[in-house]
Amino acid sequence: MASLRQYKQKFYINQILKGSLIAVGLVLSTYLLFNTLEFFARFPSWLRGFLFFSFLGLLAGSVIYWILIPAGALLKIRRQLSDEEAARQIGNYFPEVEDKLLNTIQLQKLSTQENALVQASIAQRSQSLMLVRFQDAVQYAENRRYLRYAIPPAALILILLLIAPQFFTETTARIIYFNRKTPTPSAPFSFQLQTKNLQAFKNEDFHVSLKMEGKSLPLDVYLWAGGRRYKMEKKDTQTFAYTFNKLQKSTDFHFEAAGFQSTDYQIALVERPMLLSFDAQLVYPAYLGKTNETWNNVGNLIVPEGTQITWRFNTNESDKVWLIFNEKEETEAVAKQSRLFELQKTARQSANYQIRLKNKYAENKDEINFFIQVIPDQFPTITMQAFRDEQTFNLLSLGGNVSDDYGLSQLKLFYRIEGEGKNNAWQAINLPLVGSQTIQNFYYQLELDKLNLKPSDRLFYFVQVWDNDGVNGAKSAKTTVQEFKVPNKQDLAKDIDETAKKAEDDIKSSSSKSKQIQNKIDNMEQKLRTKQSVDYQDKKMLEELIKEREELNQEIQELQELNEQLREKQERFAEPNPEIQQKMDKLQKHMDELLDEETKKLYQELQKMLEQNRNSDDIINMLQRIERQENSLEKELERALEMFKQMQFDQKLDQVQKDLSELAEKQEELAEKNENKEMGKDEMLQEQESLNQEFDELQKEIDELQDMNEQLEKPHQMEDPAKQEQDIKQEQQNSKQQLQENKNKQAQQSQKKAAQKMKELAEQMEQMQQDMEMEQMQENMDDLRAILENLVTLSFDQERLMKDFKAVNTSDPRYKELAQEQLKLQNDAQIIEDSLYALSKRMFQIESFVTRELKQMKDYMRESAANIKERKVNVATGKQQFAMTSMNNLALLLNDILQQMQDAMANAMAMPSNQNSKNKKNKGTSISQLQDQLNQKIQELKNSQKTGRQLSEELAKLAAEQERIRRALREMEEKAGNSKEGKEQLTKQLQELKKMMEETEKDLVNKNLNENTIKRQKEIQTRLLESEKALKEQDEDEERKGETAKTKTKIVPPNLKQLFDQKQKQIELLKTVPPQLSPYFKKEVDEYFEKIDK
């Protein structure tokens, strides 16, 4: 420490010596300068006074700054140099010392008596430093360089005193006695320095500007600096300029022109603050799981939101460092050491920022601009698809995709039910998430039956997902609120109607395209008949034809699927009766048989022919075969359309009856509530208005039913229910008005009347349906019987003609007559085909194999005629034999259908009407009703005065009707025998009825129509009613015993299985992903999973 004190003492003595030299040089130089200026310029008194006091101030300041202040520190009047700073200076001078002395001083400050280790370290370091003389770091000899500041002005003054003492005596006297007036000689010009600030920065250019003023101006001006003269650039007659390039030190200069010199000036050199290096330490939010990073000399940063950024700036000649964000927000860095500054900021949003440095002279010259791109934690995304069970409406399947940039925290399904008496709050169900994946699928099945949803209830639902944002808090995204409405009866009916309308339109479209294909085939045939071979254009047209047929096949397949869908909906919700159900099955079977393998093979053969470049005759023959198939398809489509219309009409009629009956029950219940005063006025009015609206909808259904009937090829005879509708409507309006007028008793009566008339209208429509079915059945049977007779006749004629051909010679003139007869038989076959085709549109029992057999019969007859024309008798008779076989097969088929129709009619007669309505089995007029109708006809015939042939025809018809009723009674007897009780109670009575009917038949055939016949018919009517009632009770008891609960099968959409497979795949793949992966690579893995799923 003694050596350190010696160093400080010598240091301050050296400072006094150096300061004295500088002060002397400065004072003498200033004195010499002021004298020179005054000598040449002869200043005014105020300026001389300024020079005088400036000199005194300079003298005092120099003595104080360079002499008195160091002397005060030497005498310990002022604070001396700190030990640390002294140690640094010594360390800088002695390389072997470096930081040892500084560290020793710092250890001494930290040490205590108890810390022996520190004391030992200090002692060791002191021993190594004792060999160094610290005071040698201060060299007095270095002050010799400052003699150049003092000796030159002193020598110059001494020389001038010897040469021209008046230079000092006169000039000094004028400055000291500045108030005295002295004569001023005229000056030709003056130097006016325009550059006011003579402070320059190291390594930067410095511009000097000079303006000359006076009566006589010099042509050139020179600048003296560093002992050299530089010609200044002339801007104009008065202005001159010069630039110092890349100044490295302070520089003195003056101007010279025409032998005159200016005063001396000095450019003071200072340094700007400089940024040497910096680094940015990035501390990421913990929830990201990302390793912190440090970037060196990287200013443009891309960081997640919430990242804490710490800048460390290493500077030179800087007193202050600060950052300016977005050109307005200033944040100052904290000085850690003399050249080290630190600033910390949490990145919340993207920003431009500028690094600024400053010292006492200036700020950094060049702008240091960077950009921080803050990547905010994005909102999670969610997509969802809802798969609804359109069959049972008991299951809602949800599936979709959720994703986030960093991770997901939870996933929930929210649902709420709205309905009559329900307004529940949102309920939440947690849905599972898979690990830390940022992209993943989800699926969930919501069992609606467990929510006890009622018709017309509405289920609102959405799925919401939350991310794991640890900066702003978990953010969420949700799907739009979707609605699942439990369909009511009207909605279901509307949906079924829309599906039916589309199916009907599709059938029409397919039929139309089939016709177009036939036309194109016909055109191609005509075109190819004129050619020997098929050219390229023909081949292209035929390929286009094949393509169109494939498109038609696709449409028919879609039609089959649509019809199947319609059938399932009607079975599920419309609850069709067995007859309509049977028609649905027949129609679907007919649809499924539209695309036959034979037609498909023909088109394949045509394609092969085109590839083999077959001749036009082969192509024509194939097109003829295809055309016949297309003609058959067109007819089958037309038949399917008419069958579809008929089935929809039957379904609509059956539904209208049901709706009328249900509405009548509702109206009757409302009347009872009104009678018992179970409801208030407003509620009663609302219920009545609702029933009124339901009846309005029913009226529209009835009108639609009539329109559907008119669209049939052969519309049914329908009674116009407009009068009954008007009466019902009037009663409903009356009840509403009476309720408004508080006439509850009258309103109750009107409600009961409306209910009763609804029941009557329902019964009327039911009866009308039964009558239409029986009438249609009878008509179909008659038509079928006629076709069968014609077919048998055709078979016999063909057999006779075949024998004639075998017996005739081809050269016989009779051969031509027989050929004409064959053509006539073909025409007869065409009539049978047209009749059977027309009948098949009304009869679902005629299946496709019947029409196929008919087509085969026609083909054989056509081939027979062609061979007859070519005189190939043996081949022709063989084809005739095949045609007869088809005729006989067809006759057997039609006879079976006729027998089935007769049995169905008998069965329909055997079923009581009330039972049919309730159980929805075979609908038709009951036996008692048919017997009552027959009795009325017998009574009317007895009262009429008909005679002769007319009477015989009527009696024969009545006898045939009585026979049909008796056959139906036999079916009723068989049904009664299904149970032991029924067999004992009904069999005997039904057998007696059959005998009585047989007696009536005999009387009618024998034209024995008397009062006994009339009495017998009335007794038959009475006993039939009793038998029907007994059978009805028996069936109701069996129905109650046969009731069993049905379980509903849940339908899982195929899309759900796909989502499930994707989910399982993600889980399995996730097991292979290392948990230590960075978020970036985890995201890449998640996106890879998603691509695999796609």
Summary of the structure (lengths in Angstrom):
residues: 1094
radius of gyration: 60.3
end to end distance: 81.6
largest distance: 188.9
contacts: 3288
relative contact order: 0.04
helix: 61%
strand: 16%
